[in-house]
Amino acid sequence: MAAHTRKELQALQAELTATAAPADADGKPRAPRRRTAKATAPHEAAAEAVPPPPDAEPGPEAADPEPSLSQLQALVRDLQEAVHQATESAEDAVTAHPAAALASAFMLGVLVGRAWR
């Protein structure tokens, strides 16, 4: 176990060394550049993307993104089951601790009421 951990740490250290900040001409490490808001804006990055040439083959991202009817039905069934389990769990908690549930509901009502002011 220790040998495996040591090898993993050495690999990580080598990776960090390989990606370390580049040095100036006199050997001093340069500070990493900061990204500007303009460079990180997703809408501008998408605008700068180069479209593929017209004779290029469509990749897997060009496939039909819409799921089939059977996939949608399976997702709805899974969602219904998750909601049913959450409802049963909440009912069990309220049955086991009715005073705590009542106090929690009251406090939630107070907080929502103050938020709406």
C-alpha positions in Angstrom: 0.0 0.0 0.0 2.8 2.4 0.9 4.7 1.7 -2.3 1.5 2.4 -4.3 1.0 5.7 -2.5 4.6 6.6 -2.9 4.4 6.0 -6.7 1.2 8.0 -7.0 2.8 10.9 -5.0 5.8 10.8 -7.3 3.6 10.9 -10.4 1.7 13.9 -9.0 4.9 15.7 -8.2 6.3 15.0 -11.7 3.0 16.3 -13.2 3.2 19.5 -11.0 6.8 20.0 -12.0 5.9 19.7 -15.7 3.1 22.2 -15.4 5.0 24.7 -13.2 5.0 28.3 -14.1 7.5 29.2 -16.8 10.6 31.1 -15.9 11.9 34.4 -17.1 15.2 34.7 -19.0 17.1 35.2 -15.7 15.5 32.0 -14.2 13.0 33.6 -11.9 9.5 32.0 -12.0 6.9 34.2 -13.5 3.6 34.8 -11.8 0.8 33.0 -13.6 -1.4 35.2 -15.8 -4.8 36.1 -14.6 -7.8 35.6 -16.9 -9.8 38.7 -17.7 -13.6 38.7 -17.6 -13.5 39.1 -21.4 -11.5 36.0 -21.9 -13.7 33.8 -19.7 -17.1 35.0 -21.0 -18.7 31.9 -22.4 -20.7 33.7 -25.1 -17.6 35.3 -26.5 -15.6 32.0 -26.4 -18.4 30.4 -28.4 -18.3 33.3 -30.9 -14.6 32.8 -31.4 -15.0 29.1 -32.2 -14.0 28.2 -35.7 -16.7 26.3 -37.6 -15.7 22.9 -39.1 -14.9 22.8 -42.8 -17.9 21.9 -45.0 -16.5 18.6 -46.1 -15.8 17.4 -42.5 -17.6 14.3 -41.2 -20.1 15.0 -38.4 -18.8 13.9 -35.0 -20.7 12.3 -32.2 -21.9 15.7 -30.9 -23.9 16.1 -34.1 -26.0 13.1 -33.3 -29.7 13.6 -32.5 -29.8 14.9 -28.9 -33.5 14.0 -28.3 -34.1 10.9 -26.2 -36.5 8.3 -27.4 -40.1 7.9 -26.0 -39.1 4.8 -24.1 -36.2 6.6 -22.4 -38.5 9.5 -21.4 -41.0 7.0 -20.0 -38.2 5.3 -18.0 -37.1 8.7 -16.7 -40.7 9.6 -15.6 -41.1 6.3 -13.9 -37.8 6.8 -12.0 -38.9 10.3 -11.0 -42.3 9.0 -9.8 -40.5 6.4 -7.7 -38.1 8.9 -6.2 -41.0 11.3 -5.3 -43.0 8.4 -3.8 -40.0 7.3 -1.6 -39.4 10.9 -0.5 -43.1 11.3 0.4 -43.0 8.0 2.4 -39.9 9.1 4.2 -41.4 12.5 5.1 -44.6 10.8 6.4 -42.5 8.4 8.5 -40.5 11.3 10.0 -43.7 13.3 10.8 -45.3 10.2 12.4 -42.2 9.5 14.5 -41.8 13.2 15.6 -45.0 15.1 15.3 -44.0 18.0 17.6 -40.7 18.6 15.8 -42.5 18.5 12.5 -45.1 21.1 13.7 -42.3 23.3 15.0 -40.3 23.0 11.8 -43.4 23.9 9.7 -44.1 26.9 11.9 -40.5 28.2 11.6 -40.5 27.7 7.9 -43.7 29.7 7.7 -42.2 32.5 9.7 -39.1 32.6 7.5 -41.1 32.6 4.3 -43.4 35.3 5.7 -40.4 37.5 6.5 -38.8 36.9 3.1 -41.9 38.1 1.4 -42.0 41.4 3.2 
